[in-house]
Amino acid sequence: MSKPFKLGFIIGFILGVAVAFMLDFAFRDSLGGTWFDAVSQDLSRIMGKEIPKDSPLVFIGVTTVIMFIGLIGGLLGGIAAKIVFDFLNSLDT
């Protein structure tokens, strides 16, 4: 991996996670809950019994979802940084 891709990945990951938390904070009342509510409801449907929001299983689920969002943001940031870096290098020659 090149240095621009790594830098873009780190920045994209941080921004992806930050946007996920900001959306959770901004729309918690209008969309009907937080990430914890959504994961708790989904796990309750899958398992057929009520899973409380403070369950460790819900925490693992929320962490997995947030990390997946960060991974997608990191990949997009890395690709974008690589494209910009290659474009700017092509202008020199």
Secondary structure, 3 states (H helix, E strand, C coil): CCHHHHHHHHHHHHHHHHHHHHHHHHCCCCCCCCHHHHHHHHHHHHHCCCCCCCCHHHHHHHHHHHHHHHHHHHHHHHHHHHHHHHHHHHHHC
